[in-house]
Each structure stands twice: as C-alpha cells, then as structure tokens.
Amino acid sequence: MPNQPLQSASSSGKFTRLFSPSADNIVPLVILLLLLHLLLWSVFTGLSHRAPDWDNMEELVWASGLEWGYYKHPPLPSWILYGLVSIFGRPVWLTFFTGQLSVVLSLWLVWKLGCEMTTQRRALIATLLVSLVAYFTVRGVMNNHNTMQLWSVAGAIWMFYRATRYDSMRAWAMLGFFCGCAFLTKYSALIQFTAFFLYLLLTGHLLRARTWKGIALATAILIAMVTPHLLWLKQQAAGPIAYAGNEMVPQATYWLELQELFSFALTNLGRIAAMILALVIIAIWAARKYKLTPKSARPPTIASELAASDRFFLLLVGLAPLALTMLVAGAMKIPLAAHWATTFFILFGFFSFWFLRSGDDAALLRKTVIVVVVMQVLGAAGYGLARGPLADKSGRPSRATFPGAEVSRQVHTAWQANMQTPLQLVASDTWLGGNIATHIGPQVQVLIDGDFGKSPWVNQERADKCGMLVAINRSKVNPDQIDSEVIALMAQSTQHGTLEIPWTKKPGGPTVVVEWGIIPPLPECNTLAK
C-alpha cells in the first residue's frame, strides 16, 4: 500500500512525458492536438447551431444519392457524406464534423510533409500555426467543396515533394491518387497542378526521363479516376461547367477588377491574421532570452538550416497558387470570391521558419502549443457563442439560429393531417427543403427548386404520381430565391397554408414565414414499385 502513491506518480509522469514536446517521439502529441482541434470545433459548433450553414445543408441534400456529379460540383465530398449519413443519419453536427475531419487530415499530411524537410518538432510548429488560418477554423466547419479539398491538396503536395526528391514511383502513384481526389472535389485543383508543373519546369526535373515516367504513372491514375465523371459531365447541358461560367462572368472594366483583387487580398489577409498574430506572440516570447545577446551571436533562423531546395519548394509551391490565381483573374477580369483561396494557404505555416530562430526546439514548440491551444479554445468557444446563444438572445436571424426542427414539425403535421400516406418528397429551395427533410427522416428527399435535373435521386414518374409537399420561404428577413418551378408546383397544390414561427428567442424578434402546399398522391401511386 505505501508504494501505491509512488506508482501512481510514476504512471502520471509517464503519461506526461508521452505527450511532452521534449519526448523523443512526438507523434502522440501530434495526434492529441489534432483530436483536440477536431473536438473543439465540432462540439462547440454542433451544440450552438440549430441548423447548419447553407453549404452544409446543400451537401446533406446531395448526399441523398450517389451520382457521378452534381449540378454545381464534382461528386467526391457528397460521396463521403453519403457514407457517413448511412451510418449516423442526418444530424446537424455531422456536417461540421465532416468539414473538420478534412481539416485535421490535411493538418496531419502537412506535418508529415514537414517531417521530410526538418525535425518533428519544427514541423509541428508550422502545422499548429497554419491551423489558425480561418479556413481551418471558423470556415473549416463549412462542409463545402473548398474545405473538403484541403486533405487531397495537402496529400498531393506531400507526395509531389517525395516524388521529386526521391524519384519514388510509389510517390508518383500516390500523387496521381491525391490529384484525382482533388479534381473530383473541385476543378480548382488545376491551379495546384499548374504550380507543380511550374516547379518541375524551373528546377529542371522535366529534363529527366525518370520524371516523365513518374508523370505518366500519376497521369494514368488520375485519368482512370476522373474519366467516369468526365463522361457524365459531357452529357450535362447545364452542369458544373455552366455553373462555373456563371460564377466567373468578367468585370466590365479593369478598374472594377482591380477593386475585386484588392478585396480578395484584404479579405484573405484577415483570414490569416490569427496565424500572423500567433507568430508575432511566439517570436517575441522566444526572443526574450536573447534580449542581452548581441545580434551577431544569436542563432540563425530555422529557414537558414533548411536545404536550399526545400526553401525553394516551400516558396514556389506555397505561393504559386495564390499568385497564379490573381494574375489570371486580373488578366481576364474574372471576379474572385475570397473562399476560393481555401487551399492556397496550406504551406503558410512553414513561412514562420524565416522569422523563428533555431535553438531549443522543445521550448519553442511548448510556447507554440500554449499560444495556439489558447487561441483555438477562445476561437471555437467564441464562434459557437456568437453564432448560437448570443445571436439567439439578441434576435439576430441567421442560418445558425434558424428553427429548422420546428418548421419541419409543423409542415409535417400539416401533411399528416391531410394525407394518409407517408411524406416522401419536399419541393423547395435547398435550404428550406433540407431543413424539412433532414428532421423528418432519411426517407424524405428534396426536389431542389422543383427541378428534376438538379435532383437526380428523385424518380420523376413516382414524384408525379405520389405527390409532394411544396414549401416556400416567405420570411421578410433574408428570404431565399424562389424559383419559378416551385411557384408552378405550389399552384398545383390542393391544400395550402402558412405558418409563422419565431426565428430567435427574443420576444418580438424576427419570424420565419413558410407557405406550404400539398400535391396529393394519385391512385396509381400504390401500383408503382418502390
């Protein structure tokens, strides 16, 4: 018995050393920090939001079926969510968790890349710093194609590094796989591919036969992965290509384009501001011990201890996507949405090496962990409170405070009061229809904007004969666009009604107004095979 406290203390010490920045192997610390990141942003957002963000709801609706493509984007993110929905159903938190799963996987791959160039500790410092970029935090809970592309682009960069450094055919093959995943997520992957080509061109790798063998292998795998989607795309009169074209209508003048580029740059500067702030705090904190040391006697920067080829890789591959996008957009007068740059900052954590000094890496990592964890906790808690309880109490209507469950309950009650058959189809915009369908159950599908072309998972013959619920958002605050097809379907309904629900918990605050209508099933519905 007297030895028990000593054993307990010893066990506690072993546990502490296992996750210490001073440990010989810091893999357990890396995994712990990444899991903390995943839990922080998933839990705080999942608990505080009554409804997901618009993009998250869109993915939930698309996850109704496995298609080779969807009317806006390639299919991979919807396939991933389809698998998760099959296991967990369609709870609000799942979309936030899925977005952060992409973030955490990308951070792990960034760390693995860093370990190729430098020590585990220094690689983790860079990884922790980039984790503060808004696309990994407040925008990392947005389960859209930008966020879901993070992991595949990070993997492609890592494999590209290994392929060019080691002439590894396995790395070239994995590069093809990651590039295929990136392309099947969003066509903007082509920007990253261009950055790879530019690196090969400037470094002389294209003069080597081994490089061309690797390119051939990676390309063959890429083509095999994307061909089914490209064949599907060829058959679409109004698919992702048309959508992308509508999003990139050129500006009328170069002056307007210059303003767009300035706005794009300024917004993204704001989205990396937390990383910059953390770097400043860490650099000042770490420099305190050099206060009385002459500059000539201070240790060099971490960057100076990297191989020259690695510095060039980080600078070119890290900066080229952003620079190329702005140059091409500027020349063609294409307006840029700030979030299109989501994957452009993956390597920015490594730029801290030009400001942080070599020396006691364990102490530097310890400072980085403290600063980053504090900022992550404050950021996740603040975001959850601001978007949820505080917005609710102040009466600020938003997607996060939308009473989706109550809207769904009331329109479903109206259907059940008028129809003897279960509700299976809701015709509405993606947001409102998604809120109604996800709360009723997986058997209810959404006919997006009343358009069968946008909703390939809906059988048109069955829909025509088995009826549907039609819903239109008539709220005065931020109503969604009402498509003509939905209005036409509402005109066919035989039962109508309007419900009005408080949007927030503030007395006298804004309300959600939903017009609903029922197109009843025909007798032939019972004869159709399900």
C-alpha positions as CSV (number, residue, x, y, z in Angstrom):
1,M,0.0,0.0,0.0
2,P,2.7,2.6,0.8
3,N,4.1,2.1,-2.7
4,Q,0.8,2.9,-4.4
5,P,1.2,6.8,-4.5
6,L,4.7,6.3,-5.9
7,Q,3.3,4.0,-8.6
8,S,0.6,6.5,-9.4
9,A,3.0,9.3,-9.6
10,S,5.2,7.2,-11.9
11,S,2.2,6.5,-14.2
12,S,1.3,10.1,-14.2
13,G,4.9,11.0,-15.1
14,K,5.0,8.5,-18.0
15,F,1.7,9.9,-19.3
16,T,3.0,13.5,-19.1
17,R,6.3,12.5,-20.8
18,L,4.4,10.7,-23.6
19,F,2.7,14.0,-24.7
20,S,5.7,16.2,-23.9
21,P,7.3,18.5,-26.5
22,S,10.5,17.1,-25.2
23,A,9.7,13.5,-25.9
24,D,11.9,11.6,-28.4
25,N,8.8,10.8,-30.5
26,I,6.1,13.4,-30.6
27,V,3.6,11.5,-32.7
28,P,1.3,11.1,-29.6
29,L,1.4,14.8,-29.0
30,V,0.5,15.5,-32.7
31,I,-2.4,13.1,-32.6
32,L,-3.6,14.6,-29.3
33,L,-3.5,18.2,-30.6
34,L,-5.3,17.2,-33.8
35,L,-8.0,15.4,-31.9
36,L,-8.4,18.4,-29.7
37,H,-8.8,20.6,-32.8
38,L,-11.4,18.2,-34.2
39,L,-13.4,18.1,-31.0
40,L,-13.3,21.8,-30.2
41,W,-14.7,23.0,-33.5
42,S,-17.1,20.1,-34.0
43,V,-18.6,20.2,-30.4
44,F,-18.9,23.9,-30.0
45,T,-20.4,24.4,-33.4
46,G,-22.6,21.3,-33.1
47,L,-24.0,22.4,-29.8
48,S,-24.6,26.0,-30.6
49,H,-26.2,25.7,-34.1
50,R,-29.9,24.8,-34.6
51,A,-29.2,24.4,-38.3
52,P,-26.1,24.0,-40.4
53,D,-24.6,26.6,-42.8
54,W,-26.0,26.8,-46.3
55,D,-23.2,24.8,-47.9
56,N,-23.5,22.1,-45.2
57,M,-27.2,21.8,-45.9
58,E,-26.6,21.6,-49.6
59,E,-24.2,18.6,-49.1
60,L,-26.8,16.9,-46.9
61,V,-29.4,17.2,-49.6
62,W,-26.9,16.0,-52.3
63,A,-26.0,13.0,-50.1
64,S,-29.4,11.6,-50.9
65,G,-27.9,9.7,-53.8
66,L,-24.5,8.5,-55.2
67,E,-24.1,10.4,-58.5
68,W,-21.2,10.8,-60.9
69,G,-21.6,14.5,-60.5
70,Y,-24.0,17.2,-59.1
71,Y,-25.3,20.3,-60.8
72,K,-22.6,22.5,-59.3
73,H,-19.6,20.4,-58.5
74,P,-17.8,17.1,-58.8
75,P,-19.0,14.2,-56.6
76,L,-16.4,13.2,-54.0
77,P,-17.5,15.3,-51.0
78,S,-21.1,14.2,-51.4
79,W,-20.0,10.6,-51.7
80,I,-18.1,10.9,-48.4
81,L,-21.1,12.4,-46.6
82,Y,-23.3,9.8,-48.2
83,G,-21.3,7.1,-46.4
84,L,-21.4,9.0,-43.1
85,V,-25.1,9.7,-43.4
86,S,-25.7,6.0,-44.0
87,I,-24.2,5.4,-40.6
88,F,-25.2,8.4,-38.5
89,G,-28.3,9.7,-40.2
90,R,-28.6,13.4,-40.9
91,P,-27.9,15.3,-37.6
92,V,-26.8,18.9,-37.7
93,W,-23.4,18.2,-36.1
94,L,-22.4,15.7,-38.7
95,T,-21.7,18.3,-41.4
96,F,-19.5,20.3,-39.0
97,F,-17.6,17.2,-38.0
98,T,-17.1,16.2,-41.6
99,G,-15.6,19.5,-42.5
100,Q,-13.2,19.4,-39.6
101,L,-12.3,15.8,-40.4
102,S,-11.0,17.2,-43.8
103,V,-9.1,19.9,-41.9
104,V,-7.5,17.6,-39.4
105,L,-6.5,15.1,-42.1
106,S,-4.9,17.9,-44.1
107,L,-3.0,19.1,-41.0
108,W,-1.7,15.6,-40.4
109,L,-0.4,15.5,-44.0
110,V,1.1,18.9,-43.6
111,W,3.0,17.7,-40.6
112,K,4.2,14.6,-42.5
113,L,5.5,16.9,-45.3
114,G,7.3,19.0,-42.7
115,C,9.0,15.9,-41.2
116,E,10.5,15.3,-44.6
117,M,12.3,18.6,-44.5
118,T,13.1,19.2,-40.9
119,T,12.5,17.8,-37.4
120,Q,9.2,16.6,-36.0
121,R,9.1,19.5,-33.6
122,R,9.7,22.1,-36.2
123,A,7.2,20.5,-38.5
124,L,4.6,20.6,-35.7
125,I,5.3,24.3,-35.1
126,A,4.4,25.0,-38.7
127,T,1.4,22.8,-38.6
128,L,0.0,24.4,-35.4
129,L,0.4,27.9,-36.9
130,V,-1.4,27.1,-40.1
131,S,-4.2,25.5,-38.1
132,L,-5.2,29.1,-37.0
133,V,-5.9,30.2,-40.6
134,A,-9.7,30.8,-40.8
135,Y,-10.1,28.1,-43.5
136,F,-9.1,25.6,-40.8
137,T,-11.2,27.0,-38.0
138,V,-14.4,29.1,-38.5
139,R,-14.6,28.2,-42.1
140,G,-13.4,24.7,-41.6
141,V,-16.8,23.8,-40.1
142,M,-18.3,24.7,-43.5
143,N,-18.7,21.4,-45.3
144,N,-18.3,22.6,-48.8
145,H,-16.1,21.6,-51.7
146,N,-13.4,24.1,-50.7
147,T,-13.0,22.7,-47.2
148,M,-13.3,19.1,-48.4
149,Q,-10.5,19.7,-50.9
150,L,-7.9,20.6,-48.2
151,W,-6.9,17.0,-47.4
152,S,-6.4,15.9,-51.0
153,V,-4.4,19.0,-51.9
154,A,-2.2,18.6,-48.8
155,G,-1.7,14.9,-49.7
156,A,-0.8,15.9,-53.3
157,I,1.8,18.4,-52.2
158,W,3.4,15.9,-49.8
159,M,3.5,13.2,-52.5
160,F,4.8,15.7,-55.1
161,Y,7.7,16.5,-52.7
162,R,8.5,12.9,-52.2
163,A,8.2,12.1,-55.9
164,T,10.6,14.8,-57.0
165,R,13.1,14.3,-54.1
166,Y,13.3,10.5,-54.1
167,D,12.3,9.6,-57.6
168,S,9.8,7.3,-56.0
169,M,7.3,5.6,-58.3
170,R,5.1,4.9,-55.3
171,A,5.0,8.6,-54.5
172,W,4.2,9.4,-58.2
173,A,1.3,6.8,-58.0
174,M,0.0,8.3,-54.7
175,L,0.3,11.8,-56.3
176,G,-2.0,10.6,-59.1
177,F,-4.4,9.3,-56.5
178,F,-4.5,12.6,-54.4
179,C,-4.7,14.7,-57.6
180,G,-7.7,12.5,-58.7
181,C,-9.4,13.1,-55.4
182,A,-8.7,16.8,-55.5
183,F,-10.1,17.1,-59.1
184,L,-13.2,15.1,-58.1
185,T,-13.7,17.6,-55.3
186,K,-13.4,20.8,-57.2
187,Y,-11.9,21.8,-60.6
188,S,-9.8,24.5,-58.9
189,A,-7.3,21.6,-58.4
190,L,-6.0,22.6,-61.8
191,I,-4.4,25.6,-60.2
192,Q,-2.4,23.4,-57.9
193,F,-1.4,21.1,-60.8
194,T,-0.1,24.2,-62.6
195,A,2.0,25.1,-59.6
196,F,3.5,21.6,-59.7
197,F,4.3,21.9,-63.4
198,L,5.9,25.3,-62.8
199,Y,8.2,23.8,-60.2
200,L,9.2,20.9,-62.5
201,L,10.0,23.4,-65.2
202,L,12.0,25.8,-63.1
203,T,14.0,23.1,-61.3
204,G,14.9,21.2,-64.5
205,H,13.1,18.0,-63.5
206,L,11.4,17.9,-66.9
207,L,14.8,17.2,-68.5
208,R,15.0,13.8,-66.7
209,A,13.5,10.6,-68.1
210,R,12.6,9.3,-64.7
211,T,10.4,12.3,-64.1
212,W,8.4,11.7,-67.3
213,K,7.9,8.1,-66.2
214,G,6.5,9.3,-62.9
215,I,4.3,11.9,-64.7
216,A,3.0,9.1,-66.9
217,L,2.1,6.9,-64.0
218,A,0.5,9.7,-62.0
219,T,-1.5,10.9,-65.1
220,A,-2.7,7.4,-65.8
221,I,-4.1,7.0,-62.3
222,L,-5.6,10.5,-62.4
223,I,-7.3,9.8,-65.8
224,A,-8.7,6.4,-64.6
225,M,-10.2,8.1,-61.5
226,V,-11.8,11.1,-63.3
227,T,-13.0,9.5,-66.6
228,P,-16.4,8.4,-65.3
229,H,-17.1,11.9,-64.1
230,L,-15.9,13.5,-67.3
231,L,-18.2,11.2,-69.3
232,W,-21.1,12.3,-67.1
233,L,-20.0,15.9,-67.5
234,K,-20.1,15.6,-71.2
235,Q,-23.8,14.7,-71.1
236,Q,-24.8,17.7,-69.0
237,A,-26.4,20.6,-70.8
238,A,-26.3,22.7,-67.6
239,G,-23.9,21.2,-65.1
240,P,-20.8,22.3,-63.2
241,I,-19.1,23.9,-66.2
242,A,-22.1,26.1,-66.8
243,Y,-22.3,26.9,-63.1
244,A,-18.6,27.8,-63.0
245,G,-19.1,30.0,-66.1
246,N,-21.9,31.9,-64.4
247,E,-19.7,32.5,-61.3
248,M,-16.9,33.9,-63.4
249,V,-18.6,36.5,-65.6
250,P,-15.8,39.0,-66.5
251,Q,-15.9,42.5,-65.0
252,A,-16.8,45.4,-67.3
253,T,-13.5,47.3,-66.7
254,Y,-10.0,46.6,-65.3
255,W,-10.6,49.2,-62.6
256,L,-13.5,47.1,-61.3
257,E,-11.3,44.0,-61.4
258,L,-8.6,45.8,-59.5
259,Q,-11.1,46.6,-56.8
260,E,-12.1,42.9,-56.7
261,L,-8.5,41.8,-56.4
262,F,-7.9,44.3,-53.6
263,S,-11.0,43.0,-51.8
264,F,-9.9,39.4,-52.4
265,A,-6.4,40.0,-51.0
266,L,-7.7,42.1,-48.0
267,T,-10.3,39.5,-47.0
268,N,-7.7,36.7,-47.1
269,L,-5.2,38.7,-45.2
270,G,-7.9,38.9,-42.5
271,R,-8.4,35.2,-42.6
272,I,-4.7,34.5,-41.9
273,A,-4.5,37.3,-39.3
274,A,-4.8,34.8,-36.4
275,M,-1.8,32.9,-37.7
276,I,0.2,36.1,-38.0
277,L,-0.8,37.2,-34.5
278,A,0.3,33.9,-33.0
279,L,3.6,34.0,-34.9
280,V,4.3,37.5,-33.5
281,I,3.5,36.5,-29.9
282,I,5.6,33.3,-30.2
283,A,8.5,35.2,-31.8
284,I,8.5,37.9,-29.1
285,W,8.2,35.4,-26.3
286,A,11.0,33.2,-27.7
287,A,13.3,36.3,-28.3
288,R,13.2,37.4,-24.7
289,K,16.1,35.2,-23.8
290,Y,18.2,36.9,-26.5
291,K,17.5,40.4,-25.1
292,L,21.0,40.9,-23.8
293,T,22.7,38.8,-26.6
294,P,24.3,40.7,-29.5
295,K,22.6,40.1,-32.8
296,S,25.7,38.6,-34.2
297,A,25.7,36.0,-31.5
298,R,22.1,35.0,-31.9
299,P,21.3,31.6,-33.5
300,P,20.2,31.6,-37.2
301,T,16.6,31.4,-38.4
302,I,15.1,27.9,-38.9
303,A,14.8,28.6,-42.6
304,S,18.6,29.1,-42.9
305,E,19.0,25.5,-41.7
306,L,16.7,24.0,-44.4
307,A,18.1,22.7,-47.6
308,A,18.1,25.4,-50.3
309,S,15.9,23.1,-52.5
310,D,13.4,22.8,-49.7
311,R,13.2,26.6,-49.2
312,F,12.5,26.9,-52.9
313,F,9.9,24.2,-52.8
314,L,8.0,25.9,-49.9
315,L,8.1,29.3,-51.5
316,L,7.2,28.3,-55.0
317,V,4.6,25.6,-54.3
318,G,3.3,27.6,-51.4
319,L,2.8,30.9,-53.1
320,A,2.2,30.0,-56.8
321,P,-1.5,29.0,-56.5
322,L,-2.4,32.4,-54.9
323,A,-0.2,34.3,-57.3
324,L,-1.3,32.5,-60.4
325,T,-5.0,32.9,-59.5
326,M,-4.7,36.6,-59.0
327,L,-2.6,37.0,-62.2
328,V,-5.0,35.0,-64.4
329,A,-8.1,36.6,-62.8
330,G,-6.6,40.1,-63.3
331,A,-5.8,39.5,-66.9
332,M,-9.2,38.0,-67.7
333,K,-11.1,40.4,-65.4
334,I,-12.6,37.5,-63.5
335,P,-14.2,38.3,-60.1
336,L,-12.7,36.3,-57.3
337,A,-14.6,35.0,-54.2
338,A,-12.4,35.1,-51.2
339,H,-13.1,31.5,-50.2
340,W,-11.8,30.2,-53.5
341,A,-8.4,30.6,-51.8
342,T,-9.2,28.0,-49.1
343,T,-6.4,25.6,-50.2
344,F,-3.8,28.3,-51.1
345,F,-2.5,28.7,-47.5
346,I,-1.6,25.1,-46.7
347,L,2.1,25.7,-46.6
348,F,2.0,29.2,-45.0
349,G,2.8,27.8,-41.5
350,F,6.3,26.9,-42.8
351,F,6.9,30.6,-43.7
352,S,7.3,31.1,-39.9
353,F,10.7,29.5,-40.3
354,W,12.0,32.7,-41.8
355,F,11.1,34.5,-38.5
356,L,11.7,31.9,-35.8
357,R,15.2,31.2,-34.6
358,S,17.0,27.8,-34.2
359,G,17.9,26.7,-30.7
360,D,15.8,24.9,-28.1
361,D,13.1,23.4,-30.3
362,A,11.3,21.8,-27.4
363,A,10.9,25.1,-25.6
364,L,9.8,26.8,-28.9
365,L,7.3,24.0,-29.5
366,R,6.0,24.3,-25.9
367,K,5.4,28.1,-26.4
368,T,3.7,27.4,-29.7
369,V,1.4,24.8,-28.2
370,I,0.3,27.1,-25.4
371,V,-0.4,30.1,-27.7
372,V,-2.2,28.0,-30.4
373,V,-4.3,26.0,-27.9
374,V,-5.4,29.1,-26.1
375,M,-6.4,30.8,-29.4
376,Q,-8.1,27.7,-30.6
377,V,-10.2,27.3,-27.5
378,L,-11.1,31.0,-27.4
379,G,-11.9,30.9,-31.1
380,A,-14.1,27.8,-31.0
381,A,-16.0,28.9,-27.9
382,G,-16.4,32.5,-29.2
383,Y,-17.6,31.4,-32.6
384,G,-20.1,28.9,-31.1
385,L,-21.4,31.5,-28.6
386,A,-21.6,34.3,-31.1
387,R,-23.3,32.3,-33.8
388,G,-25.7,30.5,-31.4
389,P,-26.8,31.7,-28.0
390,L,-25.8,35.3,-28.3
391,A,-27.3,35.7,-31.8
392,D,-30.4,33.9,-30.5
393,K,-30.7,36.2,-27.5
394,S,-30.1,39.4,-29.4
395,G,-32.7,38.5,-32.0
396,R,-30.2,38.3,-34.9
397,P,-31.6,36.0,-37.6
398,S,-29.0,33.7,-39.2
399,R,-28.7,30.2,-40.6
400,A,-27.4,29.0,-37.2
401,T,-30.5,30.2,-35.3
402,F,-33.0,29.0,-38.0
403,P,-35.7,26.9,-36.2
404,G,-35.5,24.1,-38.7
405,A,-36.8,21.4,-36.4
406,E,-39.9,23.4,-35.5
407,V,-40.6,24.3,-39.2
408,S,-40.2,20.7,-40.1
409,R,-42.5,19.5,-37.3
410,Q,-45.3,21.9,-38.3
411,V,-45.3,21.3,-42.0
412,H,-45.1,17.5,-41.4
413,T,-48.1,17.8,-39.1
414,A,-50.0,19.6,-41.8
415,W,-49.1,16.8,-44.3
416,Q,-50.2,14.1,-41.8
417,A,-53.5,15.9,-41.1
418,N,-54.4,15.9,-44.8
419,M,-52.7,12.8,-46.2
420,Q,-52.9,9.1,-45.3
421,T,-49.6,8.2,-47.0
422,P,-46.1,9.0,-45.6
423,L,-44.3,12.1,-46.8
424,Q,-41.5,11.2,-49.2
425,L,-40.7,14.3,-51.2
426,V,-40.4,18.0,-50.5
427,A,-40.2,20.5,-53.3
428,S,-38.4,23.7,-52.2
429,D,-35.1,25.5,-52.3
430,T,-32.1,23.6,-50.9
431,W,-32.1,25.4,-47.6
432,L,-35.7,25.2,-46.5
433,G,-36.3,21.8,-48.2
434,G,-33.2,20.4,-46.5
435,N,-34.3,21.6,-43.1
436,I,-37.7,20.0,-43.5
437,A,-36.4,16.7,-44.9
438,T,-33.5,16.1,-42.6
439,H,-35.6,16.4,-39.4
440,I,-38.3,14.1,-40.7
441,G,-36.2,11.2,-41.7
442,P,-33.9,9.6,-44.4
443,Q,-37.0,8.5,-46.4
444,V,-37.8,12.2,-47.3
445,Q,-35.9,13.6,-50.3
446,V,-35.7,17.1,-51.6
447,L,-36.7,18.1,-55.1
448,I,-34.3,21.1,-55.4
449,D,-36.0,24.2,-56.8
450,G,-38.6,21.9,-58.2
451,D,-36.0,20.9,-60.8
452,F,-35.5,17.2,-61.6
453,G,-32.3,18.0,-63.3
454,K,-30.8,19.2,-60.1
455,S,-32.2,16.3,-58.1
456,P,-31.3,13.0,-60.0
457,W,-32.1,11.0,-56.9
458,V,-35.8,11.8,-57.4
459,N,-37.8,9.4,-59.7
460,Q,-39.9,11.8,-61.8
461,E,-42.6,9.2,-62.6
462,R,-43.0,8.4,-58.9
463,A,-43.0,12.1,-57.9
464,D,-45.7,12.9,-60.5
465,K,-48.0,10.1,-59.2
466,C,-47.1,10.0,-55.5
467,G,-47.4,13.7,-54.7
468,M,-45.2,16.0,-52.6
469,L,-45.1,18.8,-50.1
470,V,-44.2,22.2,-51.6
471,A,-42.6,24.8,-49.3
472,I,-41.7,28.5,-49.9
473,N,-39.8,30.7,-47.6
474,R,-41.8,33.9,-47.3
475,S,-39.8,35.4,-44.4
476,K,-39.2,39.2,-44.6
477,V,-35.6,38.7,-43.4
478,N,-33.2,37.1,-45.8
479,P,-35.7,35.1,-47.9
480,D,-34.1,32.6,-50.3
481,Q,-34.6,33.0,-54.1
482,I,-37.9,31.4,-55.2
483,D,-37.6,29.5,-58.5
484,S,-40.4,29.5,-61.0
485,E,-40.7,25.7,-60.9
486,V,-41.5,25.8,-57.2
487,I,-44.1,28.5,-57.7
488,A,-45.7,26.4,-60.5
489,L,-45.8,23.4,-58.2
490,M,-47.4,25.4,-55.5
491,A,-50.1,26.4,-58.0
492,Q,-50.9,22.7,-58.5
493,S,-51.4,22.0,-54.7
494,T,-54.8,21.3,-53.4
495,Q,-54.2,22.2,-49.7
496,H,-52.5,25.4,-48.7
497,G,-51.4,27.0,-45.5
498,T,-48.9,29.4,-43.9
499,L,-47.0,29.0,-40.7
500,E,-45.2,31.7,-38.7
501,I,-42.5,30.8,-36.2
502,P,-40.2,33.0,-34.1
503,W,-36.8,32.9,-35.7
504,T,-35.0,33.6,-32.4
505,K,-35.8,33.5,-28.7
506,K,-36.0,37.3,-28.4
507,P,-39.6,38.4,-27.8
508,G,-40.9,40.5,-30.7
509,G,-38.0,39.4,-32.8
510,P,-38.0,38.3,-36.5
511,T,-40.1,35.5,-37.7
512,V,-39.9,32.6,-40.2
513,V,-42.8,32.6,-42.5
514,V,-43.3,29.5,-44.6
515,E,-46.0,28.9,-47.2
516,W,-46.8,25.3,-47.7
517,G,-48.9,23.3,-50.2
518,I,-49.7,19.7,-50.8
519,I,-49.9,17.9,-54.2
520,P,-51.8,14.7,-53.2
521,P,-50.9,11.3,-54.4
522,L,-52.8,9.8,-57.3
523,P,-54.4,6.3,-57.1
524,E,-51.7,5.0,-59.4
525,C,-49.0,5.6,-56.8
526,N,-49.8,2.4,-55.0
527,T,-49.1,0.4,-58.1
528,L,-45.6,1.7,-58.6
529,A,-42.6,-0.3,-57.4
530,K,-40.7,1.4,-54.6
